[in-house]
Amino acid sequence: MEKNEKHKFMQKVIEMAIRNVEEGKGGPFAAIIVKNGKIIAEGTNMVTSANDPSAHAEITAIRRACKTLKTFHLEDCEIYTSCEPCPMCLGAIYWARISKIYYACNRKDASEAGFDDSKFYEEVCKRPPDRSIKMEKLLSEEGKKAFDKWLQKEDRIPY
C-alpha cells in the first residue's frame, strides 16, 4: 500500500474522531478496517451514547467488519485507529487476527486527554489474586465439563 493511501485512511480516522466529539456520540476515538485497499468497516467510540463500556472504536469497527465479511477472522485486514489500542481493543485485534495496526496518537497522548489506561496495562500483568478486582475460582472440575464437550465435538470451529 502506498504511503499516500495510508495517510488518506489515517486522515479519515482522525476526522471521524473529531466529528464523534462534535456530535457527542462518545470519546475522541475512531477506527476503520481496510482490506485490499478498501474500507470494509468504520467505527467510532460510542461508550457514552450506547451505555456500553466495550463500545470502543476498534471494537465497533471489528464487529462491523466481521458482519460485512461474514467471518470472525480478519487476517487479511488492517486497522487504522486514532489512538494506540487499549488492552481490551488490542486483545480483540489479536483475536480477530488483524495483520497490521496503524495508529495516530499513543497511550501517553490519550492519558494527557483524560483517558489513562495505565491501570489496565498493569492489572493484566498481575496474577489473579493480586488484581484490584478480587477474583475467586469456583467449581473448576465442573467447569471443565464444557471444555470436555468442546473437545469431543467433531464439527467444532476452532478460533
Beta strands, then each sheet from edge to edge (+ up, - down):
strand 1: 30-35
strand 2: 38-44
strand 3: 77-83
strand 4: 100-105
sheet 1: 2+ 1- 3+ 4+
end
